[in-house]
Amino acid sequence: MSSFRLGLVGAGKIVRDQHLAAIRATPGLELVAVADPHASLEGVPGHASLEAMLSEEPSLDAVAICTPAHLRHGLARQALEHGKAVLLEKPPGATLAEVEDLKVLAEARGSVLFAAWHSRFAPAVPLARQWLSERRVTGIEIVWHEDVRVWHPGQAWLWEAGGMGVFDPGINALSVVTRLFDRPFFLKHATLEVPGNCQTPIAARLHLRDGTGVPLEADFDFRHEDPPRWEMTISTEDGRLELSGGGRRLVLDGEVAVDEPEREYPGLYAHFHELLMTGRCDVDIAPLRHVADALMLGHRKTVAPFHD
């Protein structure tokens, strides 16, 4: 098996909670450096910037960019222009135009680019997709609630323009549903609850339809007390599917079909290794497009200020 030398850009909470263990558990990936001007990782050579890391670690094969979304485009371009493969934490960029630009650049250079929608690698998603492919769907309901103070403590960038607010977790649900179905859904209307002191919503309700009129109703909320509710229920003419735990548990017509521990990031990095082996890109912008549509079309309602 080929081995690839990997550098991390960013050493924040998601890196410590998920990326480090997943990289170290993935055969064929070797973490050799990290770039972050404000933080370091024990046992990993650190650099103050991506530019410094690329200069001092010329043998790097790939970088995983785990910064806030508004920084990712410039960093990813820099890495691609140095001939490195790039993994982008979700969302892959602050705007659709940024992600499209990176995709064009990667394809022109023959480089690997991976928009890493981690929730698609939850253990129950493959069987759910297979089961749904054989049935006619009549309705989809998503409830994605969590406590922002538990899951994103002190992350002020979430509430700034481009930070996405409740769409930071909500886009995980959208990444799952766009993996379960190949056909597109279209936003019809949305309600966004925005704290008076923030630029992004703390709750959102989306109403979508596919081309045949099948409804998709999504309810996202950052004010839910722990434990979180990451659930979707899909009704069909031949039964009912319930996906919970963010995609780790699947119930089909009342019978438990999958109930496994969460392992999204190991699956994500295994897929990245496969892309590195084959030289392919995997860049799907559908989840980000749905968020962009909601922010463009949604009716804004001002609610109580948020204080972390």
C-alpha positions in Angstrom: 0.0 0.0 0.0 1.3 3.4 -0.9 2.0 5.9 1.9 1.3 9.6 1.7 2.8 12.4 3.9 0.1 14.7 5.2 0.2 18.2 6.7 -2.7 19.7 8.7 -3.6 23.4 8.4 -5.3 24.4 11.6 -5.0 22.8 15.1 -8.4 23.7 16.6 -11.2 21.7 18.2 -12.2 19.6 15.2 -8.6 18.6 14.6 -8.1 17.5 18.2 -11.6 15.9 18.5 -11.6 14.0 15.1 -8.8 14.4 12.6 -5.8 13.4 14.7 -7.1 10.0 15.7 -8.6 9.3 12.3 -5.3 10.1 10.5 -3.3 7.9 12.8 -5.7 5.1 12.4 -5.6 5.2 8.6 -3.0 2.9 6.9 -1.1 4.7 4.2 -1.3 8.2 5.8 1.5 9.7 7.9 1.0 13.0 9.7 4.3 14.9 9.5 3.5 18.6 10.1 0.9 21.2 11.2 0.5 24.8 10.3 -1.2 27.1 12.8 0.0 30.6 14.0 -1.8 30.2 17.4 -1.7 26.5 18.3 0.5 23.4 18.2 0.0 19.6 18.4 2.1 17.5 20.7 4.6 15.4 18.8 4.0 17.0 15.4 6.4 19.6 13.9 4.7 22.9 13.9 4.8 25.9 11.5 3.5 29.4 11.7 1.8 29.3 8.3 1.0 27.1 5.4 3.7 28.9 3.4 6.3 28.0 6.0 5.1 24.4 6.1 5.3 24.0 2.3 8.7 25.5 2.3 10.1 23.5 5.1 8.3 20.2 4.3 8.8 19.9 0.5 8.0 16.1 0.6 4.4 16.7 1.7 1.9 14.9 -0.6 -1.3 16.4 0.8 -2.7 18.9 3.2 -6.0 18.8 5.2 -7.4 22.3 5.6 -9.3 22.7 8.9 -9.5 26.4 9.4 -12.7 28.5 9.5 -14.4 28.5 6.1 -13.5 32.0 5.0 -9.8 31.2 5.1 -9.9 28.0 3.1 -10.0 29.2 -0.5 -6.7 31.1 -0.4 -5.0 28.3 1.6 -6.3 25.6 -0.8 -5.1 27.5 -3.9 -1.7 27.9 -2.3 -1.5 24.2 -1.7 -2.8 23.2 -5.1 -0.3 25.6 -6.8 2.5 23.8 -4.9 1.3 20.5 -6.4 -0.3 19.1 -3.2 -3.5 17.2 -2.8 -6.1 19.0 -0.7 -8.8 17.8 1.8 -11.2 20.5 2.7 -13.1 20.3 6.0 -16.8 21.1 5.6 -18.0 23.4 4.3 -15.4 23.4 1.5 -15.5 27.2 1.2 -17.3 30.3 2.2 -19.0 30.7 -1.2 -20.0 28.5 -4.1 -17.7 30.5 -6.4 -14.7 29.7 -4.2 -15.3 26.0 -4.4 -15.9 26.0 -8.1 -12.6 27.9 -8.6 -10.7 25.3 -6.5 -12.4 22.5 -8.5 -11.4 24.0 -11.8 -7.8 24.6 -10.6 -7.5 21.0 -9.3 -8.8 19.5 -12.5 -6.5 21.7 -14.6 -3.4 20.7 -12.6 -4.4 17.0 -12.3 -4.5 17.3 -8.5 -6.7 15.6 -5.9 -9.3 17.8 -4.2 -11.7 16.3 -1.7 -14.7 18.2 -0.2 -15.0 16.2 3.0 -18.6 15.8 4.0 -17.9 13.7 7.1 -21.5 12.8 7.9 -21.7 10.9 4.6 -19.4 8.3 6.2 -21.6 7.5 9.1 -22.1 3.7 9.3 -25.8 3.5 8.4 -25.7 5.8 5.3 -24.8 3.1 2.7 -27.6 0.7 3.7 -30.1 3.6 3.9 -29.1 4.7 0.4 -29.5 1.1 -1.0 -32.9 0.6 0.8 -34.3 3.9 -0.6 -33.1 3.2 -4.1 -35.7 0.4 -4.4 -38.7 2.5 -3.1 -40.8 5.4 -3.9 -40.4 8.2 -1.4 -43.4 10.2 -0.2 -41.8 12.5 2.4 -38.7 13.4 4.3 -38.4 15.1 7.7 -35.1 16.2 9.3 -34.6 17.3 12.8 -31.0 18.4 13.6 -30.8 20.0 17.0 -27.8 20.5 19.3 -26.5 22.8 22.0 -24.0 25.3 20.5 -22.4 25.9 23.9 -21.5 22.2 24.1 -20.5 21.5 20.5 -19.0 24.9 19.6 -17.9 26.7 22.8 -16.3 30.1 22.3 -16.3 29.8 18.5 -17.3 33.4 17.7 -16.6 33.1 14.0 -19.8 31.0 13.7 -21.9 34.1 14.3 -20.0 36.3 11.8 -20.9 36.7 8.1 -19.7 33.4 6.4 -19.8 31.5 9.7 -23.1 29.9 8.9 -24.5 29.7 12.4 -26.8 26.7 12.8 -26.0 25.7 9.2 -22.6 24.5 10.5 -24.3 21.4 11.9 -27.3 21.6 9.6 -25.1 21.2 6.5 -24.2 17.8 7.9 -27.9 16.7 7.5 -28.0 18.2 4.0 -24.8 16.3 3.1 -26.5 13.0 4.2 -29.8 13.6 2.4 -28.0 14.6 -0.8 -26.0 11.4 -0.6 -29.2 9.3 0.0 -30.9 10.7 -3.2 -29.4 11.3 -6.6 -32.3 13.6 -7.6 -32.3 17.3 -6.8 -34.5 19.1 -4.3 -35.4 22.8 -4.5 -35.9 25.2 -1.7 -39.4 26.8 -1.7 -39.2 28.9 1.4 -37.3 29.1 4.7 -37.4 30.9 8.0 -34.2 32.0 9.6 -34.0 33.0 13.3 -31.1 35.4 13.7 -30.0 36.7 17.2 -30.0 40.5 17.4 -26.3 40.6 17.9 -25.3 38.1 15.2 -25.0 37.9 11.4 -26.0 34.2 11.1 -29.1 32.2 12.2 -29.4 30.2 15.4 -32.3 28.3 14.0 -33.7 27.6 10.6 -36.7 25.8 9.0 -36.4 24.8 5.4 -39.2 23.6 3.1 -38.0 21.9 -0.1 -39.6 19.8 -2.9 -38.1 17.6 -5.6 -39.3 17.7 -9.2 -42.3 15.4 -8.5 -43.4 17.3 -5.4 -42.0 15.1 -2.7 -41.6 17.3 0.4 -38.4 17.7 2.4 -38.9 19.5 5.7 -35.7 20.4 7.7 -35.7 21.8 11.3 -32.3 23.1 12.5 -31.8 24.5 16.0 -28.7 25.5 18.0 -30.6 26.0 21.3 -31.4 22.3 22.0 -30.1 21.0 25.4 -27.7 18.1 25.2 -28.0 15.3 24.1 -28.4 16.3 20.5 -31.1 15.2 18.1 -29.6 14.3 14.7 -32.4 12.5 13.0 -34.3 12.1 9.8 -37.4 10.1 9.0 -38.2 9.1 5.4 -41.6 7.7 4.4 -42.1 5.6 1.4 -44.9 3.7 -0.2 -43.3 0.5 1.1 -42.2 1.4 4.6 -40.5 3.9 6.8 -36.8 4.6 7.4 -35.5 6.3 10.5 -31.9 7.5 10.7 -30.6 8.8 14.0 -27.4 9.5 15.9 -26.2 11.5 12.9 -26.3 8.4 10.8 -25.0 5.7 13.1 -28.4 4.0 13.7 -30.9 2.9 11.1 -34.4 1.5 11.7 -36.3 0.1 8.8 -40.0 -0.5 9.4 -39.5 -0.7 13.2 -36.6 -3.1 12.9 -33.0 -2.1 13.9 -30.8 -2.6 10.8 -27.7 -0.8 11.9 -26.6 0.4 15.4 -22.9 1.0 15.4 -20.4 3.5 17.0 -19.7 6.7 15.2 -16.8 6.4 12.8 -17.2 9.1 10.3 -13.7 10.5 10.2 -11.9 7.2 9.8 -14.2 6.5 6.8 -13.5 10.0 5.5 -9.7 9.5 5.7 -9.9 6.0 4.2 -11.7 7.6 1.2 -9.1 10.4 1.0 -6.4 7.7 0.8 -8.3 6.0 -2.0 -8.5 9.3 -3.9 -4.8 9.8 -3.4 -4.1 6.3 -4.7 -6.3 6.8 -7.8 -5.6 10.6 -8.4 -9.3 11.4 -8.4 -11.3 14.5 -7.2 -14.5 14.3 -5.1 -16.0 17.7 -4.9 -19.8 17.9 -4.4 -21.2 21.3 -3.7 -24.9 20.3 -3.3 -25.0 20.7 0.5 -23.4 24.1 0.3 -25.8 25.1 -2.5 -28.8 24.4 -0.3 -27.4 26.6 2.5 -26.7 29.4 0.0 -30.2 29.1 -1.3 -31.6 29.3 2.3 -29.5 32.4 3.1 -30.7 34.0 -0.1 -34.4 33.1 0.0 -35.0 32.7 3.7 -37.2 35.2 5.7 -35.2 36.6 8.6 -36.7 36.9 12.0 -34.8 38.7 14.7 -34.7 36.8 18.1 -33.0 37.3 21.4 -29.2 38.1 21.4 -26.9 35.2 21.8 -24.1 35.2 24.5 -21.8 32.3 24.8 
